[in-house]
Each structure stands twice: as C-alpha cells, then as structure tokens.
Amino acid sequence: MKNVVLKATALNIGYPVSKKTISICNQIDFELYKGELLCLLGRNGSGKSTLLKTIANMLSPIEGSIEINEKNIDNLPPKELAKFIAVVLTESIPESSLTVYETIALGRQPYTNWLGKLSDQDISIVHNAMNLTDTTELSNKLIHQLSDGQLQRVMIARALTQDTPIILLDEPTSHLDIHHKINIFKILAKICKETEKTVLISTHEINLALKTSDRLLLIDQKKFNVGKSTDIAIQENLMTIFNSDDIRYDSHSNQFIF
Ligand SMILES: Nc1ncnc2c1ncn2[C@@H]1O[C@H](COP(=O)(O)OP(=O)(O)OP(=O)(O)O)[C@@H](O)[C@H]1O
C-alpha cells in the first residue's frame, strides 16, 4: 500500500488582485507518496510556481485543502510546517557572506534553539546532506564564489538538512548546462531512493522528467492531471500541452522528439 505524505483536495489556486481573486487552476486533487520523485510540468505561466507556493503554504488556496498527516497545513505554525516541507525556490539565494557549510547548516534552524547551536546529531545530518549532494569539497567556499550548478547542489543540501519528508524545488535546473541538469536530476533521484523523501520539482526539462520521475503532475489551461508517464491519459495530456510543429511526443521511446 502507498504511504501518503501529502493530500490536496479540490484545490483552487490563484492570487488576490484588488478586491477579487484570480484563479489560475482549479479542481486540483492529488496525493504524494513516500519516496517518490515527481515532476510538475506545464508551459510558461501555467501555474507551476503558484501550485508549489500553495503547497508550501506561502500562498493560501482560494478553495480546497492541503493535508499532512490528516492536519490542514493552514493550521500548522510555520516552525512545525518547516519540519514537514523544505522549499528550494530559484529566488531564495542566501546571503553571500556565508560559507557553504554555514549555509547548509542553516537548514537545521527549525530544530535548534535561539542560539542556533548545532548538536552532534545536527552536524552528522549536515555531513550526510553534503555527501549526498557532492558538496563536501565546497565546504569552506563562500556562497558568492560558487557556479550556478554548485549553488543549486548547496541549496538542495540545505533542504536535505531540514530533514523533512517532503522537498519542493522550483525549476532547480534553470541556468544549468545539460551535464549539470542531468547531475541534479540524478542527485534528486538518489535522495528519493536512499532517504525515502518525497521530492516534487517543477521543470521545463520534459525528457529528463519523463526518464527520471515516478509520476508526473501536468498543469495546463486551468486543467490538472497526475499519473505515470505510461498512463494513456497522461500521454494524451502531454501531447495536448507540448506537441507542436517543432516537437512531438513519441510514446514508444517515452520522450519528446525535436
Ligand atoms: N503575484 C501574482 N499576482 C497575480 N498573478 C500572478 C502572480 N504571480 C504569478 N501570477 C500569474 O499566475 C500565472 C501562473 O504563474 P506561475 O509563475 O505560477 O507560472 P509557471 O508555470 O511557474 O511559469 P514559468 O514556467 O514561466 O515559471 C501567470 O499568468 C502569472 O502572470
């Protein structure tokens, strides 16, 4: 039986604008299972970031609920929620005067006292996260000295040290070359396998998502769908969203061909 770590029911996501709310997508229902890698796909402006921010409780849903362990996330204090969900947003680049080690250790904040002193267990969690993300050798570098690929691995390590069952990442491979994109996907797949954390990422890397993910979440034109890439409904949806004169989905090889 699948172990459900998060359940979204009848979600309607969007933004308050003036005195109204603008709905970006509604009728969103899904469950996230322990240990799976999920990719959220959709065209530019379809609502991927909006959905991730809603799951992270940075944005309230217009309607519907998100539950973790049968508790609505709206009712969880931020410090409690930070023990369930870690978030890596493209804009959340940390202060540049910190070293890589200090930045990654910040992930322990929900567990440390106001002095932020790390216990032996905290330190061991930081070292494990650095191992999993190949950031150990960067330990003493300053954040502003890192390349985009290194920085992304550091941000993933920081999310790992938060030691949450769920990690959300918004476009973690933008600005990276193909080798580093593949490297990040491999690291995320390894994290799911070795730590049984659930990782949900939004991405434009459709072929990497098809190859690596356990399930896909598709968002488009106010419609939402979730399933495996082998599901007929998902394949039809992929074609509707992305097929054009220049690119088409090939179900035999399960990839988009240019
Ligand atoms: N703060 C905001 N207030 C009002 N509308 C917003 C706000 N932020 C985003 N939007 C709108 O919501 C829609 C979805 O945006 P969102 O950023 O979620 O899309 P996305 O799928 O992540 O796009 P991309 O792939 O380009 O990053 C867009 O039409 C966008 O203009």
PDBQT file of the ligand as one rigid body, heavy atoms in Angstrom, charges set to zero:
ROOT
HETATM    1  N1  LIG A 301       1.788  37.675  -7.536  1.00  0.00    +0.000 N 
HETATM    2  C1  LIG A 301       0.971  37.438  -8.588  1.00  0.00    +0.000 A 
HETATM    3  N2  LIG A 301      -0.200  38.103  -8.700  1.00  0.00    +0.000 NA
HETATM    4  C2  LIG A 301      -1.040  37.877  -9.734  1.00  0.00    +0.000 A 
HETATM    5  N3  LIG A 301      -0.807  36.978 -10.734  1.00  0.00    +0.000 NA
HETATM    6  C3  LIG A 301       0.345  36.290 -10.661  1.00  0.00    +0.000 A 
HETATM    7  C4  LIG A 301       1.302  36.472  -9.594  1.00  0.00    +0.000 A 
HETATM    8  N4  LIG A 301       2.353  35.645  -9.806  1.00  0.00    +0.000 NA
HETATM    9  C5  LIG A 301       2.077  34.968 -10.948  1.00  0.00    +0.000 A 
HETATM   10  N5  LIG A 301       0.891  35.357 -11.464  1.00  0.00    +0.000 N 
HETATM   11  C6  LIG A 301       0.239  34.838 -12.688  1.00  0.00    +0.000 C 
HETATM   12  O1  LIG A 301      -0.129  33.489 -12.453  1.00  0.00    +0.000 OA
HETATM   13  C7  LIG A 301       0.038  32.723 -13.640  1.00  0.00    +0.000 C 
HETATM   14  C8  LIG A 301       0.892  31.499 -13.319  1.00  0.00    +0.000 C 
HETATM   15  O2  LIG A 301       2.213  31.935 -12.966  1.00  0.00    +0.000 OA
HETATM   16  P1  LIG A 301       3.307  30.918 -12.439  1.00  0.00    +0.000 P 
HETATM   17  O3  LIG A 301       4.504  31.721 -12.103  1.00  0.00    +0.000 OA
HETATM   18  O4  LIG A 301       2.718  30.049 -11.411  1.00  0.00    +0.000 OA
HETATM   19  O5  LIG A 301       3.558  30.048 -13.762  1.00  0.00    +0.000 OA
HETATM   20  P2  LIG A 301       4.718  28.998 -14.067  1.00  0.00    +0.000 P 
HETATM   21  O6  LIG A 301       4.045  27.805 -14.676  1.00  0.00    +0.000 OA
HETATM   22  O7  LIG A 301       5.538  28.765 -12.864  1.00  0.00    +0.000 OA
HETATM   23  O8  LIG A 301       5.532  29.790 -15.175  1.00  0.00    +0.000 OA
HETATM   24  P3  LIG A 301       7.071  29.653 -15.678  1.00  0.00    +0.000 P 
HETATM   25  O9  LIG A 301       7.209  28.304 -16.288  1.00  0.00    +0.000 OA
HETATM   26  O10 LIG A 301       7.155  30.744 -16.689  1.00  0.00    +0.000 OA
HETATM   27  O11 LIG A 301       7.955  29.889 -14.477  1.00  0.00    +0.000 OA
HETATM   28  C9  LIG A 301       0.639  33.653 -14.683  1.00  0.00    +0.000 C 
HETATM   29  O12 LIG A 301      -0.406  34.101 -15.524  1.00  0.00    +0.000 OA
HETATM   30  C10 LIG A 301       1.208  34.795 -13.870  1.00  0.00    +0.000 C 
HETATM   31  O13 LIG A 301       1.170  36.001 -14.582  1.00  0.00    +0.000 OA
ENDROOT
TORSDOF 0
